[in-house]
Amino acid sequence: MKKIEGIGPKIAETLAEAGIDTFAELAKTDAAKVAEIIADVRGNHVTDTWPAQAKLAAEGKWDELKKWQDELDGGKA
């Protein structure tokens, strides 16, 4: 999960505890639901791009993901 721009160890742990422990699971989870799940994690997290990033990762589109992440700022478009 930490390959997703904006996700660190604590958020990855929190998502896993909620049953989201693969890129495919994250890809099919609405960004608002992700924000709800991690609401208690300290910090200002923008989850808007996480499902789309996870979809690219789940599909093995690493070059495309990396290119997009180079344009992101902490997960923000």
Rosetta silent file (secondary structure, phi, psi, omega in degrees, C-alpha in Angstrom):
SEQUENCE: MKKIEGIGPKIAETLAEAGIDTFAELAKTDAAKVAEIIADVRGNHVTDTWPAQAKLAAEGKWDELKKWQDELDGGKA
SCORE:     score description
SCORE:     0.000 S_00000001
   1 L     0.000  -28.521 -176.298    0.000    0.000    0.000 S_00000001
   2 L   -69.987   -3.547  174.358    2.886    2.340    0.685 S_00000001
   3 L   -76.203  -13.241  179.316    3.514    2.529   -3.075 S_00000001
   4 L   -83.729  127.793  179.468    0.482    4.839   -3.210 S_00000001
   5 L   -59.478  121.652  179.073    1.426    8.506   -2.969 S_00000001
   6 L   103.638  -10.015  179.335    0.205    9.783    0.395 S_00000001
   7 L  -104.153  122.226  176.490    0.014    6.401    2.170 S_00000001
   8 L  -110.796 -172.322 -176.345    2.536    5.708    4.906 S_00000001
   9 H   -58.536  -43.073 -177.381    2.935    2.859    7.389 S_00000001
  10 H   -66.996  -42.625  178.788    0.209    3.970    9.829 S_00000001
  11 H   -66.921  -41.517  178.097   -2.393    4.498    7.117 S_00000001
  12 H   -59.243  -41.673  178.419   -1.471    1.175    5.496 S_00000001
  13 H   -64.147  -44.502 -179.814   -1.941   -0.511    8.882 S_00000001
  14 H   -63.623  -42.654  177.810   -5.288    1.217    9.449 S_00000001
  15 H   -63.354  -43.048  179.808   -6.533    0.230    6.001 S_00000001
  16 H   -61.400  -39.701  178.066   -5.437   -3.378    6.540 S_00000001
  17 H   -63.026  -26.007  178.640   -7.322   -3.488    9.843 S_00000001
  18 L   -91.204    4.958  177.883  -10.413   -2.426    7.871 S_00000001
  19 L    90.614    8.528  178.227   -9.901   -5.243    5.365 S_00000001
  20 L  -107.341   92.404 -175.558   -8.272   -3.166    2.644 S_00000001
  21 L  -127.020   13.840  174.280   -4.908   -4.821    2.235 S_00000001
  22 L  -134.202  159.882  176.272   -4.446   -5.106   -1.526 S_00000001
  23 H   -61.507  -38.802 -179.697   -4.289   -2.611   -4.348 S_00000001
  24 H   -61.850  -41.519  178.364   -7.397   -4.241   -5.845 S_00000001
  25 H   -64.290  -44.453  179.303   -9.354   -3.722   -2.608 S_00000001
  26 H   -64.558  -39.375 -178.846   -8.275   -0.091   -2.391 S_00000001
  27 H   -60.567  -32.643 -178.526   -9.089    0.468   -6.066 S_00000001
  28 L   -96.316    9.829  177.874  -12.718   -0.546   -5.522 S_00000001
  29 L  -102.586  128.906  179.628  -13.150    1.527   -2.354 S_00000001
  30 L   -61.125  140.030 -178.780  -14.630    5.004   -2.707 S_00000001
  31 H   -56.232  -36.950  178.893  -12.225    7.809   -1.705 S_00000001
  32 H   -65.879  -37.148  177.221  -14.776    9.147    0.799 S_00000001
  33 H   -66.963  -40.163  177.067  -14.981    5.726    2.460 S_00000001
  34 H   -60.846  -45.147  178.649  -11.177    5.594    2.651 S_00000001
  35 H   -59.794  -39.246  178.339  -11.192    9.026    4.295 S_00000001
  36 H   -64.627  -42.448 -178.901  -13.761    7.769    6.805 S_00000001
  37 H   -63.225  -39.440 -175.672  -11.655    4.701    7.619 S_00000001
  38 L   -97.238   11.972 -175.371   -8.507    6.743    8.272 S_00000001
  39 L   -54.241  -32.404 -177.686  -10.250    9.650   10.016 S_00000001
  40 L   -85.563   -4.094  178.234   -8.546    8.863   13.333 S_00000001
  41 L   -81.233  126.424 -177.418   -5.044    8.823   11.828 S_00000001
  42 L   -59.476  139.071  177.590   -3.246   12.034   12.679 S_00000001
  43 L   121.826  171.933  179.720   -2.542   14.360    9.768 S_00000001
  44 L  -107.736   97.578 -173.662   -4.296   15.985    6.847 S_00000001
  45 L  -105.051  131.994  177.137   -4.785   13.205    4.303 S_00000001
  46 L  -108.289  110.887 -172.802   -6.254   13.691    0.851 S_00000001
  47 L   -95.199    1.552 -172.111   -7.571   10.349   -0.367 S_00000001
  48 L   -52.097  -39.863 -174.850   -9.055   11.540   -3.673 S_00000001
  49 L   -95.769   -7.337 -173.005   -6.466    9.866   -5.913 S_00000001
  50 H   -60.370  -47.469  178.669   -5.760    6.746   -3.865 S_00000001
  51 H   -60.453  -40.284  179.705   -8.315    4.405   -5.488 S_00000001
  52 H   -68.016  -39.460  175.582   -7.178    5.428   -8.989 S_00000001
  53 H   -62.540  -43.229 -179.235   -3.515    5.006   -8.041 S_00000001
  54 H   -63.918  -35.457  177.968   -4.324    1.598   -6.567 S_00000001
  55 H   -62.319  -44.655  177.600   -6.119    0.591   -9.772 S_00000001
  56 H   -61.378  -43.064  179.680   -2.985    1.311  -11.794 S_00000001
  57 H   -64.083  -43.847 -179.301   -0.895   -0.650   -9.287 S_00000001
  58 H   -62.492  -31.281  179.959   -3.331   -3.587   -9.305 S_00000001
  59 L   -87.418   -0.297  178.849   -3.120   -3.657  -13.096 S_00000001
  60 L    73.763   21.458 -179.351    0.695   -3.598  -12.983 S_00000001
  61 L   -90.180   62.805 -172.854    0.872   -0.230  -14.741 S_00000001
  62 H   -65.346  -39.339  179.723    3.890    0.861  -12.714 S_00000001
  63 H   -64.920  -43.832  178.377    5.352    3.281  -15.298 S_00000001
  64 H   -63.995  -41.578  178.246    2.014    5.059  -15.686 S_00000001
  65 H   -62.025  -47.240 -178.720    1.595    5.158  -11.906 S_00000001
  66 H   -60.810  -43.490  179.984    5.095    6.568  -11.388 S_00000001
  67 H   -60.081  -45.584 -179.586    4.545    9.250  -14.041 S_00000001
  68 H   -65.776  -43.495 -178.886    1.293   10.338  -12.393 S_00000001
  69 H   -61.839  -31.192  177.333    2.811   10.258   -8.909 S_00000001
  70 H   -63.169  -23.151  179.912    5.585   12.574  -10.086 S_00000001
  71 H   -92.772  -14.580 -177.636    2.820   15.129  -10.724 S_00000001
  72 L   -83.723  159.372  176.547    1.056   14.605   -7.383 S_00000001
  73 E  -125.763   95.674 -178.776    1.734   16.469   -4.158 S_00000001
  74 L    63.279   29.516 -179.708    1.184   14.151   -1.191 S_00000001
  75 L    93.911   -3.994  179.883   -1.556   12.337   -3.072 S_00000001
  76 E   -94.132  137.353  178.687   -3.243   15.530   -4.249 S_00000001
  77 L   -76.248    0.000    0.000   -3.772   16.087   -7.958 S_00000001
